[in-house]
Amino acid sequence: MTRQIVNIGQSSNDKSGDPLRTAFNKINNNFTELYSGLPALSIGATLPVGPVAGQQWWNSVDGNSYIYYSGAWVPSTSTVALQTNNVRSVVGNTIIVNFATDGTVTTAMTSNVTISFVNYSAGEIVKVILTTPSTSYTVTHGANATNSTNGSTTVAATVVPSTIMLEYVCTGSTLASVYVKINKI
């Protein structure tokens, strides 16, 4: 379904807009579609039965949050909390994400950027923040397209100036276990 816009008319009380029932029906339909796309959140002391990729679980015993990826529950807090001081700035068009030491990697793009990985380690999270003054620069984010929230191996800014934030989650010991969430600000 495409987003349904409520017709508010030309001016207050001119009776050219949607009737109240029609307007609120559109609003309800928009929210129903929005909420149906959210992954399930489970809360409890035991693992959820039949989890799906991207599902979240809050363990009420240890107080930690987990995300289900590649057949495993990965701590969503991981060691990124310990790595908040591990901010590294990069100059150039190649970024090598080190899952053992990086918490956040930043760069100001001056050309296309390519990202690769070393020291894969399950449960690690690394953020890469790129600022760009151009919509013509492309980031090859390094993860497989099927493990990316945009379904592609690249991302580019759509407005300038722009910030592209890539959040990588490593669930194993190979490239196939790297997932990326893409946000453009």
C-alpha positions in Angstrom: 0.0 0.0 0.0 1.2 3.5 -0.7 1.0 6.2 2.0 -2.6 7.6 2.2 -2.7 11.4 2.6 -5.6 13.0 4.4 -7.2 15.8 2.3 -7.5 18.8 4.7 -9.3 21.0 2.2 -8.3 24.5 1.0 -9.1 26.4 4.2 -10.6 25.7 7.6 -14.2 24.3 7.6 -14.6 24.7 3.8 -16.0 21.1 3.6 -13.7 20.3 0.7 -11.5 17.9 2.7 -12.0 14.3 3.7 -14.8 13.5 6.1 -13.6 12.6 9.6 -14.3 8.9 9.1 -12.4 8.7 5.8 -9.5 10.7 7.3 -9.1 8.5 10.3 -9.5 5.4 8.2 -6.5 6.6 6.1 -4.5 7.3 9.4 -5.3 3.8 10.8 -4.3 2.2 7.5 -1.0 4.1 7.5 -0.2 3.0 11.1 -1.2 -0.6 10.4 1.2 -0.8 7.5 4.0 0.8 9.5 3.6 -1.5 12.5 3.2 -4.6 10.5 6.7 -4.1 9.1 8.4 -4.0 12.5 10.2 -7.1 13.7 8.8 -8.9 16.7 10.1 -8.0 20.2 10.1 -10.8 22.7 10.5 -10.3 26.4 11.2 -13.1 28.8 13.6 -15.4 30.7 13.8 -18.1 27.9 14.8 -17.9 24.3 11.8 -17.3 21.9 10.7 -20.3 19.9 11.1 -20.2 16.1 12.9 -16.8 15.9 13.4 -15.0 12.6 16.3 -12.9 11.3 16.2 -9.5 12.8 14.0 -10.4 15.8 14.8 -8.8 19.1 14.7 -10.4 22.5 15.1 -8.8 25.9 16.3 -11.3 28.4 14.5 -10.4 31.6 17.0 -12.4 33.7 20.3 -10.8 32.6 18.8 -7.5 31.4 20.5 -7.7 28.0 19.0 -7.2 24.6 19.7 -9.7 21.7 19.2 -9.7 17.9 18.7 -13.0 16.0 21.1 -13.2 13.0 22.4 -16.2 11.0 20.9 -18.8 13.4 22.3 -17.2 16.6 21.3 -14.7 19.3 23.8 -11.9 19.2 24.0 -9.4 22.0 22.8 -6.1 20.7 25.0 -4.2 23.2 28.0 -6.4 22.4 31.4 -4.9 23.3 30.5 -1.6 21.5 29.9 -0.1 24.9 33.4 -0.9 25.8 34.7 0.6 22.6 33.0 4.1 22.8 36.5 5.6 23.2 37.8 3.7 20.2 37.0 6.4 17.6 39.3 6.4 14.6 39.4 9.0 11.8 40.4 7.9 8.4 41.7 10.0 5.5 41.5 8.5 2.0 39.2 6.3 0.0 39.8 3.0 1.7 38.5 2.0 5.1 39.5 -1.3 6.8 37.1 -2.0 9.6 38.8 -4.0 12.4 36.2 -5.8 14.5 38.7 -6.4 17.3 39.6 -2.8 17.9 37.2 -0.3 16.2 34.1 1.2 17.9 33.5 4.0 15.4 35.3 5.0 12.2 34.8 8.4 10.7 35.8 10.1 7.4 35.0 13.1 5.3 34.6 11.8 1.8 36.5 13.4 -1.1 35.9 10.6 -3.5 34.3 7.1 -3.7 35.0 5.0 -0.6 35.6 1.2 -0.3 35.2 -0.6 3.0 36.6 -4.0 3.9 37.0 -6.0 7.1 39.6 -7.8 9.3 39.5 -9.7 12.6 35.9 -11.0 12.3 34.4 -11.7 15.7 30.9 -12.7 16.6 29.0 -10.1 18.6 31.1 -7.1 17.6 29.4 -3.9 16.3 31.3 -1.1 14.5 29.8 2.2 13.2 31.3 3.9 10.2 30.2 7.6 9.8 30.9 9.3 6.4 30.2 12.9 5.6 29.9 13.9 2.0 29.6 17.1 0.1 28.4 15.4 -3.1 25.7 13.0 -4.3 28.2 11.7 -6.9 30.3 9.8 -4.3 29.6 6.2 -3.7 30.4 4.0 -0.8 31.0 0.3 -1.5 30.1 -0.9 2.0 31.8 -4.3 1.9 28.9 -6.5 3.1 27.0 -8.8 0.9 23.9 -7.3 -0.7 21.6 -9.8 1.0 23.1 -8.7 4.4 22.4 -5.0 3.8 19.3 -3.1 4.7 19.3 -1.5 1.3 19.7 -4.8 -0.6 22.8 -3.5 -2.5 26.6 -3.4 -2.0 26.7 0.4 -2.4 25.1 3.5 -1.0 25.3 7.1 -2.0 24.0 10.4 -0.5 20.8 11.7 -2.0 21.1 15.3 -0.6 24.1 17.4 0.3 25.6 18.0 2.7 24.9 14.5 4.0 26.0 12.0 6.6 25.9 8.3 5.8 26.0 6.0 8.9 26.8 2.3 8.5 26.3 0.1 11.5 28.0 -3.3 11.1 27.2 -6.3 13.1 29.5 -9.3 12.9 27.9 -12.7 13.8 30.7 -15.1 12.8 34.2 -15.4 11.3 33.7 -14.6 7.6 32.4 -11.9 5.4 29.1 -13.8 5.0 28.5 -13.1 8.8 28.7 -9.3 8.4 25.4 -7.4 8.4 25.1 -3.7 7.7 22.3 -1.2 8.6 22.4 1.9 6.5 21.1 5.3 7.7 21.3 8.5 5.6 21.0 11.7 7.6 
